[in-house]
Amino acid sequence: MSSRHSIGAMNQLADALDEAGFTPDLVTKLKQYKELEKIKLLLNGCGEVVQIRHIIDCDADPFVPDGWKIEKHLKGGKFEWNADKVSLYLSKEQEGGSAIEGNKLRKKLEKMPVLNANVLDYLLKNPQLIPEDWKGKAVFFWGTIYRCSDGSLCVRYLYWGGGEWDWGCSWLGDGFLSLCPAAVCAS
């Protein structure tokens, strides 16, 4: 396959992408982008970039699986998603391969700005927003605690499995390891 673009021009583009913080995954997405023509319009001064703001209503009633009830739901107002403003918190007990029981971890998290299940569900509907480095982890949303149909308390988490993002839950009596961080607002 021949190209009209010189090696030098391609190297300049690669340098510019590196400087702008493009990861290999983003370069692949750019290559697969179905509307590259719109980018050409932008570069020629005939288009504009409009940033989409992802506002999540953390005061709304969260999704409740069949047979479950809400035990506690921390409302958080309107939350504008920005992955740079979310951190993954581990307690000291979770570090180094140890585990902490969920009920004890819940107490440690009481004064922290944990995100609730509304954020989890928004991310599931908009998986392109989920940071790549969350893969391989079970990211917990401790702002919403559920009572399962058997009466046990549980918390939902987001995880990557089978080539897609999905949710699961863990009982508060379980042990939470280093791959089980809590999603919190970073200060």
Buried (B, 14 or more C-beta within 10 A) or exposed (E): EEEEEEEEEEEEEEEEBEEEEBEEEEBEEEEEEEEEEEEEEEEEEEEEEEEEEEEBEBBEEBBBEEEBEEBEBBEBEEBEBEBEEBBBBBBEBBEEEEBBBBEBBBEBBEEEBBBBBBBBBBBBEBEEEBEEEBEEBBBBBBBBBBBBEEEEBBBBBBBBEEEEBEBEBBEBEBBBBBEBBBBBBEE
